[in-house]
Amino acid sequence: MSISPAITADLLLSLRRQFGADCVDDASQAQSRYGADTGAGRTDLLGALRLSQAAQISTALAMLNPLGVPVHPISSGHNWGYGTARPASDGCLLLDLSGMKRILDFDAELGVVSVEPGVTQQDLADFLDQGRHPFLVPVTGAGPSCSLLSNALERGYGVTPISDHFAAVTDLEAVLPDGSLYRSMLAEAGGSDLARLYRWGIGAYTHGLFTQSGLGVVTRVSILLARRPEGTEVCLFSLRDDSLLEPAVAAVRGLMQRLPSTIGGINLMNRHRVLAMSAPYPFERLGPQGVLPPEVIAALGQEYQILPWTGFCTLYGSTAVLRGAREEIRRALRGLASRLMFVSPRRADQLARLAKLLPGRMGSSLRRAAGTLRQSLQLVAGRPNETALPLAYWRNPRPQPEGVARNPARDGCGLLWYAPLVPMRGSDARRFAEFVFRTTQQYGMEPLITFTTLNQAVFDSTIPLVFDRQDDGAAARAQACYEALLSGGRELGFFPYRVGVDAMAQLRDLAPQACAFQQRLRAGIGAEHLIAPGRYS
Ligand SMILES: Cc1cc2nc3c(=O)[nH]c(=O)nc-3n(C[C@H](O)[C@H](O)[C@H](O)COP(=O)(O)OP(=O)(O)OC[C@H]3O[C@@H](n4cnc5c(N)ncnc54)[C@H](O)[C@@H]3O)c2cc1C
């Protein structure tokens, strides 16, 4: 539905009167503030409204609903690789909730925190540090500036013990399109204290309806935090030969089955992916296909000491539990893994200090590796940082910003995430890796492959299609590559757990019945075209 210019002007005026002129952008202001994306697409905005209190959301929706003005809520708007702050449809009023920054309550005994949309990973880290509360922030690779609430709503995942972020959400509240409030049956009938502690509540489980959907604007979530364990370690290992992938997947599956509460997660990364985190992109060594030829990858692997596959496993537990887990992991990977080592935060600090003493090229490459390892350990210990963000800048020829927080969309990085689920079988991992290699090369994209365990049966594979955003040809190729991965992967039995705004139409075509069901839910709630139209429906 498109809103006439006269109605839009009146609407913006009313919103300014109601919420203050500073809180409202017209279309062009909104476009310049929120329009930057790491993808190739563009969505036209009607304007933007910044709110800082939950009560204002009800007022705003009650004003917008009768006019049929659609809103698109964002919490931090850093959905990089999936559309950033862009809605899936043109003509939305962007509802920016990043100013809602209250930590509404915290139970220090039970480790449950309730937060508003604008509370970021860093906000929670500061809060926990100040109170010396021994709990972990549910961090992601997207870094300190990202909201906890929206990552959970997108069903994102991270590296700490409760890695599935929506699984940690016990309770939520939302404002429905007509301005009324949604609360769970347990919260309403049994009290909010109990609701914060038990995710299933009573009666039909409805919280999940507010994830990856546009059924309401979520104003608070309660999250169960993992307690800081006595020890945190990572186990690093390599596979000397590509042919070891299948038995390594079987070994990883066995470890996930045997040590489910000690292992946070296991990542298997191919050489390209580790290079993207370790070495600057060698633009001068590009081959005729627009990607690095195999001999260059092999030479870089030699130079940076990166074997065909690298494993990264996070471990949490008491000293005795970690000791046992180390033994178990060594046994499971015997004959498969090379360079297997366990690194604690203390060991990582020692390595970083040692690397500082080494001279020359060898010293500088070791310093970089030790620095990344140290930061990765901080991340897995629940301390948010930007260690994963440089990946988005790999094929961006402009210098990375210094002294300010990284923001790939603002900095002109090109990135689309293809994030399909892959069954945890060696044969599937092999078919998938070959398919990704073939398809990415066809479109001039580097095949950066990670398999991350989501449980003992399935990986999520994250494939970042990185490119120079200012090169229109590269942006179009990345988009075409994404589409080929989505459709080709589906034929082979692989499909994403989450997609970007530009893939919503493709999703609708592939799942018409499921989308029709979503649409019926939306219609029942009165949200048909009103909240995040076109998202997953
Ligand atoms: C290098 C790199 C590494 C990354 N690593 C990870 C990772 O480890 N794990 C991961 O999950 N992601 C990762 N990402 C992807 C992404 O950046 C994060 O998932 C990020 O947290 C999502 O953006 P956001 O939280 O700012 O969400 P927002 O952009 O604020 O919101 C995302 C969507 O959620 C919905 N939404 C937001 N707020 C509300 C609300 N209050 N009510 C209703 N709906 C709402 C909207 O539809 C919105 O479009 C990574 C990105 C990069 C570039």
The ligand as a Tripos MOL2 file, in Angstrom:
@<TRIPOS>MOLECULE
LIG
   53    58     1     0     0
SMALL
NO_CHARGES

@<TRIPOS>ATOM
      1 C1         31.3780  -10.2160   10.6990 C.3       1 LIG1
      2 C2         29.9730  -10.5090   11.1600 C.ar      1 LIG1
      3 C3         29.7580  -11.5070   12.0840 C.ar      1 LIG1
      4 C4         28.4660  -11.8310   12.4780 C.ar      1 LIG1
      5 N1         28.3090  -12.8140   13.4010 N.ar      1 LIG1
      6 C5         27.0790  -13.1760   13.8000 C.ar      1 LIG1
      7 C6         26.9170  -14.2140   14.7660 C.ar      1 LIG1
      8 O1         27.8820  -14.7500   15.3160 O.2       1 LIG1
      9 N2         25.6560  -14.5730   15.0870 N.ar      1 LIG1
     10 C7         24.5580  -13.9580   14.5560 C.ar      1 LIG1
     11 O2         23.4300  -14.3190   14.9050 O.2       1 LIG1
     12 N3         24.6980  -12.9760   13.6550 N.ar      1 LIG1
     13 C8         25.9090  -12.5540   13.2570 C.ar      1 LIG1
     14 N4         26.0490  -11.5370   12.3350 N.ar      1 LIG1
     15 C9         24.8420  -11.0260   11.6500 C.3       1 LIG1
     16 C10        24.1310   -9.7910   12.2800 C.3       1 LIG1
     17 O3         24.9680   -8.6620   12.1940 O.3       1 LIG1
     18 C11        23.6780  -10.0300   13.7110 C.3       1 LIG1
     19 O4         22.7920  -11.1250   13.7780 O.3       1 LIG1
     20 C12        22.9880   -8.8360   14.3630 C.3       1 LIG1
     21 O5         22.8340   -9.0740   15.7410 O.3       1 LIG1
     22 C13        21.6000   -8.5450   13.7720 C.3       1 LIG1
     23 O6         21.3680   -7.1990   13.8140 O.3       1 LIG1
     24 P1         20.6410   -6.4370   15.0150 P.3       1 LIG1
     25 O7         20.7580   -7.2500   16.2430 O.co2     1 LIG1
     26 O8         21.1330   -5.0440   15.0060 O.co2     1 LIG1
     27 O9         19.1280   -6.5320   14.5970 O.3       1 LIG1
     28 P2         18.1800   -5.4240   14.0070 P.3       1 LIG1
     29 O10        18.7070   -4.9870   12.6960 O.co2     1 LIG1
     30 O11        17.8860   -4.4030   15.0240 O.co2     1 LIG1
     31 O12        16.8930   -6.3110   13.8050 O.3       1 LIG1
     32 C14        16.8470   -7.3840   12.9130 C.3       1 LIG1
     33 C15        15.3890   -7.6640   12.5510 C.3       1 LIG1
     34 O13        14.6930   -8.1480   13.6950 O.3       1 LIG1
     35 C16        13.3840   -7.5820   13.7580 C.3       1 LIG1
     36 N5         13.2940   -6.7650   14.9870 N.ar      1 LIG1
     37 C17        14.2800   -6.0350   15.5470 C.ar      1 LIG1
     38 N6         13.8510   -5.4530   16.6690 N.ar      1 LIG1
     39 C18        12.5560   -5.8130   16.8210 C.ar      1 LIG1
     40 C19        11.5790   -5.5370   17.8080 C.ar      1 LIG1
     41 N7         11.8430   -4.7920   18.8740 N.pl3     1 LIG1
     42 N8         10.3500   -6.0710   17.6390 N.ar      1 LIG1
     43 C20        10.0530   -6.8580   16.5800 C.ar      1 LIG1
     44 N9         10.9490   -7.1630   15.6060 N.ar      1 LIG1
     45 C21        12.1860   -6.6430   15.7450 C.ar      1 LIG1
     46 C22        13.2080   -6.7430   12.5210 C.3       1 LIG1
     47 O14        12.5470   -7.4870   11.5360 O.3       1 LIG1
     48 C23        14.6300   -6.4310   12.1050 C.3       1 LIG1
     49 O15        14.7780   -6.2530   10.7360 O.3       1 LIG1
     50 C24        27.3330  -11.1510   11.9410 C.ar      1 LIG1
     51 C25        27.5630  -10.0970   11.0420 C.ar      1 LIG1
     52 C26        28.8670   -9.7810   10.6660 C.ar      1 LIG1
     53 C27        29.0950   -8.6550    9.7110 C.3       1 LIG1
@<TRIPOS>BOND
     1     1     2 1
     2     2     3 ar
     3     2    52 ar
     4     3     4 ar
     5     4     5 ar
     6     4    50 ar
     7     5     6 ar
     8     6     7 ar
     9     6    13 1
    10     7     8 2
    11     7     9 ar
    12     9    10 ar
    13    10    11 2
    14    10    12 ar
    15    12    13 ar
    16    13    14 ar
    17    14    15 1
    18    14    50 ar
    19    15    16 1
    20    16    17 1
    21    16    18 1
    22    18    19 1
    23    18    20 1
    24    20    21 1
    25    20    22 1
    26    22    23 1
    27    23    24 1
    28    24    25 2
    29    24    26 1
    30    24    27 1
    31    27    28 1
    32    28    29 2
    33    28    30 1
    34    28    31 1
    35    31    32 1
    36    32    33 1
    37    33    34 1
    38    33    48 1
    39    34    35 1
    40    35    36 1
    41    35    46 1
    42    36    37 ar
    43    36    45 ar
    44    37    38 ar
    45    38    39 ar
    46    39    40 ar
    47    39    45 ar
    48    40    41 1
    49    40    42 ar
    50    42    43 ar
    51    43    44 ar
    52    44    45 ar
    53    46    47 1
    54    46    48 1
    55    48    49 1
    56    50    51 ar
    57    51    52 ar
    58    52    53 1
@<TRIPOS>SUBSTRUCTURE
     1 LIG1         1 GROUP 0 **** ****
